[in-house]
Amino acid sequence: MHERRFFPYLVLLGGVLIVSTAAVLITSAIEAGTRPITVAAGRLAFAALILTPIAWGTKGHELKQIARRDWWLALSSGVFLAVHFAAWISSLDYTSVASSTALVATNPIFVALASWVILRERLPLGVWAGVFLTVLGSLLIGFSDRGGGSGSNPVLGDVLALLGAVCGSGYFLVGRALRARLSILPYIWLVYSAAAVILLVWMGLSGQSLLGLPPLVYLVLLGLAIGPQLLGHTAFNWAIKYVSPTLVTVAILGEPIGSALLAYLLLQQAIQPLQLLGGAVLLGGIAVATLGERRATPRAAELAEAEGVVAP
């Protein structure tokens, strides 16, 4: 019983480790000549294709009973997710992996403000302190390469990453409302499929295609679909039923650290001293926010114990 209380947090940790590989995979596809919108469309399209027989084979009855209102909510969540990926993946074409992943991970501040202003939720002081520290750490990482000339247009890349953060926040907030009524497989099939269709249309209107890409790029797109999307994002979507959306987005702030380390090892993108400082502050913020929420509410433990906590 005691272990179940911590299972949602372990799932979050696993999701963070998996999604940390996304930026390096995306950068390798872009360097191979694939446009960002094609990478985004391919990632979601492969994920939706893999998920379709699984979702309908195991949860077809639930999918057929989904209310019209929830279909529209899923579509809106898919729009947020599509723009999130289009903006963030495009940012990797203009700025460094460290800056892009750090700035796109600032969505806790947007989620916290939306939860407070729109949803009228009172956030514990510890969560606010954690949000402040993690955003501060992300900003330190984001500004660390300003003097290093990383990327062709760092300012544009940073703006695109921030747009990705705003849309990612909308995706998580709408997702929490849907997850209260839908189990994980129907939910992610609806949202991932909606985002895939939107991105495929966007790609076609941009004159791009998923046909004729290098074999390595197809392997990268498949890796993005199975790893960061189906395993990583699904872990977040599963956990959001047991913990607050603010905590989920705060935990995701661990991604810039893993991404920066992988970029250093695989892409030879140097890690600056300010990035190391930002990483330390960021990790401290995650710890503060996690402890703040656990002390303020037993929500994760109660829901996990009530459902028996099945794997995502």
N, C-alpha and C positions, 0 to 999 in steps of 0.2 A: 504493500500500500504506500509506503514511504517513497519507494522508487518511482511510482506513478506520478507523484507530484512534480518530479523533476523531468519527466519524459518530454513534455513540450519544450523545455529549455534545451534538452539534448538534441531534439529535432531541429531547433533553430540553429544550434551550433553546426550540425551537419550540413544544413542548407547554406550557411555562410561559407563553409569550406568549399563546397561544390561550386557555388556561383563565383567564387574568387578566380576560377579558371576562365570565366567568360571573356574578360577583356583581352587576355592574351590570345585566345582563339579567334576573337573578332578581328584583332589587329593583324593576325597572320592572314586572314581571309582578305582584308582590305589591301595588305601589301602584295597579295597575289593578283590584284587588279579587280577585285569584286567591289561594286559600289555598296555603300552602307545600307541603302534601302533594300537591296537584294539580300544582304546578309540577314537583316531583320525579318524579311518576308520568308526566307528559307528556314530560319530558326523556328518560327511559329508554324509554318506549313508542315514541316517534318514532325513537329511535336503533335499537331492536331491529327495528322495521318496515323501516327503510332497510337494515339489515345482513342481514336474513334471506335475501333472494334472492341477495345477493352471496356470503354464506358458503356456502350450500347449492349455489350454482351453480359455485363454484370449489373448494370443499373438502368437498363432500358425502361423498365416499368416506372421508375422515378422520373426519368427524363420526359416520358409521355404525360406525366401529371403536373409538370411545372406550370405555374400560373403565368398568364400573359405579362403581368407586371414584372415578374422575375426574368422573363425573356428580355424585356426592355432594359432592366437593370444590368443583365449580363452583357447586352450590347454596349451600354455606356461604359461598363468596366473594360470591355474589349477595346473601345475607342481610346480610353486612357492608356491601356497597355500598349496599343499600337504606336501612339505618339511617343510614349515613353521610350520604346526601343528605337524608333526612327531617330529621335533627337539624340539619345545617348550614344547609339552606335555611330551616328554621324560625327559626334564630338570627338570620337577616337581618331578621326581622319585629320583633326586639326590641332589636338593638344595631346599631352602625354597620358599614358595609362593611369599614372598616379593622380594627376589633376582631375581627369575625367571621372574616375571611379569615386574619388573623394567628394566631388561636387554633386554628382548624381545621388550620392548617399546622404545628402543633407535633408532628405525628405522628412525626417523626424520633426523638424521645426514646423513644416507645413501641416503634417498630420496632427501635431499637438495643438497648433492654432485652430485648425478646422474642428477638432474634437471639442475644444474649449468654446469657440465662437458659435459654430453651427449646431453641434450635438449637445452643447451645454454640459459637457462632462467636466468634473473636477479632477484634475490630475494631481497626484501626490507630489509633495515638494521634492522628494528624491528623484522622481522621474524628470521634473523640470531641471533639476541640477544635472542629471545625466544627459539630457538633451543639450544643455548649454555646453557641457564639456565635450560631447561628441561632435557637435557642430564646430566648436573651436578647434578641435583636433583635425577635423576635415578641412577647415579653412587653412590651417597651417600646412597641411599636405598639399592643398590646392595651389597655394601661393609659393611653394618652395621652389618651383622650377621657373619662376618668372624671369630669372636672370640667366637661365640655362639654355634658352632658345629651343625648348622642346615643342615640336609641332609646328605646322605651317602658319597657323593663325590661332594662337592660344586664347585670345579674347573671345572669338567666335565659338571655339570649342567649349570654353567655360560657360557661355550663355546657353549653348545647346544642352550641356550637361545639367544646368539648373532647370531648364525646361523639362528635361527628363525627370528630374526630382519632383517637380510640381505634379506632373502627370502620374508618376508612380504613387504619389500620395493619394490622388483621386482613385486610383486602382485599388489601393489597400482599403480605403474607407468604404467604397461601394462593395468591395469583397466581403467586408465584415457583415454588412447587412444581408448579403446573399447566403453566406456561410451559416447564418443563424437558422436558415430554412432548408438548405441543400447540403447533401453530403459531399465529400471532397471530389469524387470522380465526376458527377454531373456538373459541379461548379466549374472545375478547371476545363472540362471539355467545352462548355459553353463559352467561357471567356477566351481561352486560347484559340478556339475555332473562329470566333468573331474577330479577334485581333489578326489572325492569319488572313482572313478574307479581305479585311481592310488594307493590310499591307501588300497583299498580292495585287489588288486593284491599284493602289498607290504606285507600286513598282511598274505595273503595265503602263500607267499614264506617264511615268517618267522615262519610258522607252527602254526599260531594263527587262531582263528575263532570267529565269532559273535554268534555262536550257543552255548547253554548251559551255558550262563552267569547267575549270580544271578538276580532275579527280580529287586532288587534295582538298579543294574548297568544299566539295560534296561531303567529304569525311569530316571536315570542320563543322559544317552545318548540322550534320547528323550528331556529332559530339555535343554541339550547343543544345540541340533539341533534347537529347537524352539526359545530359548532365545538368547544366545550369537551369534549363527550362523545366523538364519533367521531374527531375529529382530536387533541384534547388528551390525553384519557385513553388513547387507543390508542397515542399516542406514548410515554406512560409504560409501558404494558404491553409494548410492543415493546422498549423500552430495558432493562426489568428483567431480560431474559435475558442482557444483556451487562455490566451493572453491578449492584452490590449494591442491595437494596431500601432500605437506609439512605441511600445516595447519591441514589436517585430521590426519596425523600421530602425530603431536604435541598434538592435542586434545586427542588422544588415550592414551597419557602419563598420563592422569588422572586415567587410569585403575589400576596402581599399588597401588594407595591410597585406592580405594575401595576394592581391593583384599586383601591388608594387613589387613584392618579393619575386613573383613569377616573371614579371617584366624585366627585372634585373637579371635573373638567371637565364631566361630564354631569349629576350629581345635586347639585352645589353643596355637597357635604360637605367641610368645611374640613379641611386637613391641618395638624396641630399640630406644633410644633417637636420634640416627643418622638417623633412618628411619623417625622420625617426622620432623627433620630438612630438610631431602631430600624432604619430601612431601610438605613442605612450599615453598621450592625453585622451585619445579616442578610446583606447581599451579601458582606461579608468572611467570614462563616461558610461560605457556599456555596463561595467560592474555596478556603478552607482544607480543607474536606471533599473537594472535587474533587481537589486536589493530593495530599492524604493518601492517597486510594484509588488514584490512578494510580501513585504511587510504590510502593505496597505490593503491588499485584497487576497482572499483565498480562492479567487475565481479559477485559476489554472488547476489547482488541486481538486476542487469540487467537481468541475466538469470532467476532468480526466478520470476520477474515480467513478463517476456516474456512468460513463461510457465504457469503462474498462481499458481505455487508451489502446486502440488498435493502431498498427503502423499506418503511415500515410499511403 
